Amino acid sequence: MIAAYDSVVIGGGIGGLAAAYTLYKRGYRVLVIEAANRVGGVIHSITTPEGFTLDCGPNTLGTKDVRLWQELVDLGLRERITPAERCSKRRFILIKGRPIEIPTSPFGLIGTPLLSWQGKARVLAEPFVNLKQGSGDESVAAFFVRRIGPEATNHLIDPFVAGVYAGNPQHLSVAAVFPSLWEAAQRGGSIVRGMLRRPKDKARLSEPKMRSRTFSFRGGLAEWPLALARALGAGNVWTERQAVRLQQRGSLWEVTVNGANGLETISSRSVIIATPAYAAANLIESVDAQAAAALRGIPYAPVAVVHLGFRRSQLSRELCGFGVLAPSSEQRQFLGILWTSSIFPHVAPPDRVLTTTLSGGAIRPELVEQSDEALIEAAIRDHQQLLGVNGQPILTHVTRWRHAIAQYTFGHRERIATLERLEQRLPTLQLTGSYRDGVGVPKTWANGVQAGERVAAVLAGQGDVMALSEGREVRSEE
């Protein structure tokens, strides 16, 4: 049997596209299979008739990865990049119904009303607190209560976890969610002492550096996956085709795809699965039942996204900042409200304001099932009470993600170790997604790149063996 492709990538989100593009640049024949009618996964941007640009999933990119920046330039997106406004560095947390700015320095921590004097003293005492770690997999909440106290955990860590993971800090594994902080505490007996004792990574020191930048694109974040799909070529990116079966035939893989023309089977030298964990589990069940069970053990938190557009005259005060997060102790319906047009003015017409309200998450998943009217009404009420907005919005839009963000719950590291054992046993099969090494878009991209690089190394090795067996000169893929 002759392979039709060097690699088939199942899943056209940013991780799958990154893996495919990594292989494509090295000259390999790649096919991306996506079940939806578009690429990008949770990255989805639309422009409304009123002239608003809505990002219905992630809203911003923040990176200091030179490789990512160079890829955007290579894709022709440099002129499309729109940096975040300076005022977006200001971020707020809701305390007793009032948005309080998060301090960005130790001196700011001393003066902030986010914490009482007792709470501040407990945070500053962290290097001197020696408490033994609890047995087993420790939660984010338990770890930070031990290290910085309950007040700072409730007022700072809880909303941060809600904003990034839409998660419950009582159920998330600290070793999986905050690996560097957990390792520092293990190494030094405290987070601060452990960070000071961190060994220098010589390889990382030699890498090119850039300052962290937060940005989007003129037409929304979806410009990035669309540019990747264009670079790969329309014939190499199939949408509205679902991979339904995966099986190994000798040294090749067979992927059965269901589309408009029925079932068809594609052969490939390698496969990268870049779907959400629950979908990946179905594909590899017949390959490795233990790995499939590990994938099914990764839950996802649902999130509802409500966009509201207002006339600027409806604001009683200027919204200058990134947005406000709500600790669970505030018992608000929202996880966070992003002041989207303050971050990127281009997303709203002149004299208009756009905000993005996120609700649901692992703590209150039932909110995602509310009607559009109920979600919009709650968002308007919070805007009126907390942000000084008057009257009704001129734009409303609701998006639901019932499997929005992977949750790194207890046992997550063991589940990922199970997947790594599968990849070691079958190196031409790789898995990538936001359930590994961080849920943020840049980390998902980097994870996809790494999966592509691992497959490229295996394919290059296979090519070397074939060339030697046929008496041909071997050339590096690089």
N, C-alpha and C positions, 0 to 999 in steps of 0.2 A: 504494500500500500504506500502511495506517495502522499505526503502531507500537503494539503492545500495551503496551509499557512505555517509560519514559524511560531506564531503565538496567537491564540484567541483570548481576548480580554472580555470577560462577562461582567457587564456593568459599565454604564457610560457616565458615571459621576466624575468628580474631579480626580479621585484616586485612580479610577480605571483609565481615564484619558491620559493622566500623567504617566502611568505605566506603559500605555500603548505608544505615547509619543517618545518616551525614552528608548523603546525598542526600534521605533520607526527611524529615529535619527541615526541609529547604528546600521540601518540598511535591511532590517528584517521585515518580512511580510507579516503584517498585523491586521487583525479584524476585531473591531469592537462591536459587541452585541448588547443592545439596550432595549428593555421591555417597554419603556415609555415612548411617547411620540416626540421626545426631545432629549438632548443630552444635558448634563449638569446636575442631575439628582436634586438635592435640596437647594441648589443654587438656581434660582428662577427669578427673572426680572421681567417686568411688564411696564409699558408706558400707557397711561390712561388718556382718554380724550381731553381731560382737563389740563394735560401737560405735566402730570406728576410721574416720576420714575419710581416704581415700587420694587424693592427687593423683598420677595416673599419668603425667603429663607435667611441665610446669613446676609448681613448688611455691610460689613467692612472686611478688608484684608489688612492684617498687621504682620509685618515680617522684617527681619534683618538678614534673611537668607539671600546671599548674593546669587546663588543658582536660580532661585525663583525669579528674582528681578531680571536676570539675564534671559530667562525663558520668555518672559513677557516682552522684552525687547525683540527677541528673535521672532516672536509671533506677530510683530508689527503693532503691538498695543501701547507702545511708549507714549504716543501722542493722545491716546485715549485715557490715560491714567489721570485721575483727579485726586490730589492729596487732601487729606482731612484738614479742616480749619484748625487753627491754633487753639481756639477756645474749646475744641472737643477734648483736649487733655483734661479738662475739668470733669470729674465724675462724681455722682452724688448717691447717697444712700438715704432712704426714708427712715427717719427716727421720730416717733411720736407724731406722725402725720406731717413732718416737715423735711424737705430735701436738704441734707447736710453734705457739704463737699468733703470728699475723701482727701486726707492729707497726703502729700507726696514726699515728705521729708520727716526725719525724727523731730525737728522743731515744730512742724505742723501737727504731729501726733500729740505733742504736749498741750497745744492750745485747742485741739478739736473738741467740739461738743458731742462727737460720736461716742465718746467713752467718758465715764466718770473718772475722777482722779484715782480711785481704787483700781478701775479697769486699766488705766494707763500705766500705773505702777506695776500691775501684774504682767503686762506686755513687756515692759522694760526689764523685768526681772527674769525673763526667759533664759538667758545664758546661765543663771545661777540656780535654776530649778532642776533638781535631779529626782525625777520620778521614774520608776521602772515602767517599761512598756507592758501593757496588758498582754495576756497570752492570745495566740491566734491572730487572725486578720483583724486589724483595728480599724474602726470607722474614722472618717474625716473628723466628725464631731468629737469623738473621744480623744483623738490625738491632739487636736488644737485646744480642747479644754484643759488637758494636762500641760500643754506647753505654754499657752498664753492666757488661759482662764476662760470662764464661761461667757463673760460679757463681750470680750473681743470676738469670740467664736460666733456668738449670736448676731452681733452687729456688723462684723466684717466678713468672716468666712462663709456664713450661711448665705448672704446675698450674692457673694462671688460665685459660690457653687451653683446657685439658682441661675445666675446670669450666663455661666459658661456651659454647665451640664444640664440645666433644668432639673437638677437632682436633689435628693434628700441626703444631707450630710450624715445622717444617722445610718444610712445604708451603703454609702460609697466607701470603698477601700482606700485608705490614705496612701498605701504603698503603690496603688495603681494610679490614683488621681494626682498625687503630689510626690512622685518618686524621688526627686532630688531633695526635697525637704525631709522626707522620711529617712532616706539614706544618710543625710547630714545628722539627724538626731541619733541614728544608730551609730554613726561614726564618732561623734563628739559628745554624746550625752545631752546635747541641746542643739537646736537648729542653728543658732548663731555660731557656736563653737565648731560644729560640724562643717559649716560652710567655710570657716576660716581655715580648717584643716583639709579642705578638699584638695586632692592631688591634682597637679596641673596636667591637662590633656595636651601633650605636645603636638599631636596631629591637629587639634582644634586651634591651637595658637598659631599654626602656620597657615590656616585658612584665611582668605581675604575677608575683611570686615566691612560692615556698613551699619549706619545708625538704623534703628528700628523705624519703619515708616508705616503709617496707616493710610489706606487709600481705597478708592473704588475706580470705576470706569464711567465714562459719560453716559452710557446706556445701561448701567447697572453691572453687578458682578457677573451676570450671565455672559458678558462679552468674552470672558476668559475661556470657559468650556466651549463656546461656539468657535472661538479662534483655534483651539486645539483640534476640534472636529474638522474644520476647514483644512488645517495643515495635514491631517491624516488622509483627507480625500473622501468624498462622499461615498465612493464604493467600498471604503474600508470601515465605515461606521454605519451599522444597521440599526435603525430605530424601529419600534413596534414589532420587535422580534424577541421572543422569550426563550432563553436556554432552559430546557426541561429535563435533560438527562446528560450525564457525564460518565464516560467509561474509558478505561485504558485498554488499548489493543496493541500488545507488544510494546514497542518504544514510542508509540503515538497515542494521542488522545482523540476520542470521538465526542463531539458536542452535538446533541440533537436540539434543533431550534424549531420553535413553533411560530409561524408567521402567517401572513395573508394567504400564502400559497400552500399552507399545511406544514407538515413536518419535513425537515431536511437535516441531513447529518453532515457535519464538517469535520475533517481530520486536521490535526495540528501537532506540531512537535512539543508544544507547551501550552499551558492554560493558566491564566491569572484570573481569579475570582474576586471581583471588586464590588460585589453586591452587599447590602446589609447582611448582618450575621445570620438572621433567620432564613433568608433566601439562600445564602451559601450553604447552610446546613442541609437543605433539601438536595442540593446538587452533589454533595460529597457523601451522602448517606451510604451509598453502595461502595464508596472508596474506602472510607474509614468511619465506622459508626461512632467511635469514641470522640473523634474530632467534631462530627456532626452534633453530638450531644453537648460538647463544649460550646459550640456556636449557639445552640438553642438556649443555653444558659445565660446568654447576654441579653438583658432586657433593654427596651427603648422607651424613653419618656416622650409622651405626646406634647405638642405645643400648638397653640392657636396664635396666629399673627393678625393683628388688627391695625390697618393703616387708617389714619385720620388726617384729612387736610383741612386747614383753616385759613381764613384771611388773617394777615398779620395784625390787622386792627382788632381782632378778637382776643389778642393776648394783652393781659394787663401788665405783663412784664416780659422782658426779652428772655428767651431760652438760650442761654450761652453755656454749652457743655455737651457732653456725650449723651447723658441721660441719667435716669435714676433707677436704682435697684431697690427692691422691697424685701427686707428680711421676713422670714415666715412669721416671726413674732408680731409683725404689724397686721397680720391677718387681712391682707389686701388680696384682691383677685388677681392682680398682675404680678409677674416675676420682675419685669422691668419695663420702663418706657424709654425708648430711644428718641432723642430730639434730632431726627434724621436730617432735616434741612439745616440744622445748626452745624452738623458734621460736614455735610456736602450740600451747599446751597443750590447746586444745579438740579437737584432732584425735585424741586418745586418751582413753579412759575414765580416771577417777581411779585412781591407783596403777598406771597402765600407761604404757609408753614406746613411741613409734613412731620408727623410723628409715627412711631411704630410701637405698639403695645404687645407684649408677649405674656401669655397666660397659660395655665395648665401645669405641665411638668410632672415630675414623679410624686410630688406631695399632693397635688390636686388635679389628677388626670381627668376627673369627670368634667372639668370646666371646658375641655376641648369639645365635648359633645353638646354643649349649649347651642342654641340657635344663633344664627348670625345677628339677629336683632338683640338678643341678650348680651352677646359679647360686645357689640358696638355700644349698647346702652351703658354697660359697666365701664368701658374705656372712656366714654364721654364724661361720665360722673367723676372718674378719677382725675381727668384733665381739669375739670372745673374746680374740684376740691383742692388739688395739690399744685397745679400749675397756673392757676388764675386764668383759665381760658373761658371766654364768655360765648354763650349761644351754641348753635349746632354746627357740625362740620359741613363743609361743602363737598367733601369726598369721604367715602367709607369703602373699605375693602377688607374681606376676611379670607385668610388662608389657613387650612388645617393640615398639620403634619401628625398623623397618628403614630408614626414611628420616627420621631424627629432626631433624637440624640441618644447614642449608645450610653448605657450606664455601667460604670466600672464598679460593680458591686462586689461583695465578699467573694473570694475565690477567683477573681478576675485574672490574676497573674497565673494561677494554675491552669485556667482555661486557655490562655494564650500560649503557655508552655506546651499544652497538648497540640495546638496548631503548629507550633514550631517543630515538634517531633514528626508530624506528618510531612512538613516541607523538607525536613532532612531526609526522610525516607524516600520521598518522591520529589526531588528538586525541580522537576519540570512542571510541578503544580505549586502555585503560590497564592496566598490569600492576602488581600489588603482592604482596608476600610477604616472608618473613623472609630471602630472598636479596638484599634491598636495604636498605642503610643500617642494618644491625644485626639480630642474630638474637633479641634479647630480646623478650618479649611487649609491653612498652610501646612499643618502637620499631616492632614490627610493627603495632601499633594505630595509631601516628602515621603510618606509611607508608600504611595504609589510609585514614585521614582525608584525607591529602593527595591520594590518588588520587580520592576522592570530591569534594574541592574542585576539582580540575582538571576533572573531568567536569562539575560544576555550572557552572563558568565557561563551558565550551563550550556547554552546553545553554542557559544564559542568553543567550549571544550568538546562538544559533540562534533563540531565542524573540524576541529583539529584531528580527532580520531579518524574521521572519515577521510580526510586529506592524506593522513599518513598511510592508511590502509590502501589507498589508491596510488600511492607514490607521488602525490602532488606536494608542492611547496606550501607550507603553512604560513598564513598571514594573520596578524592580529586584527581582531574586530575593531580595535580602537584606531 
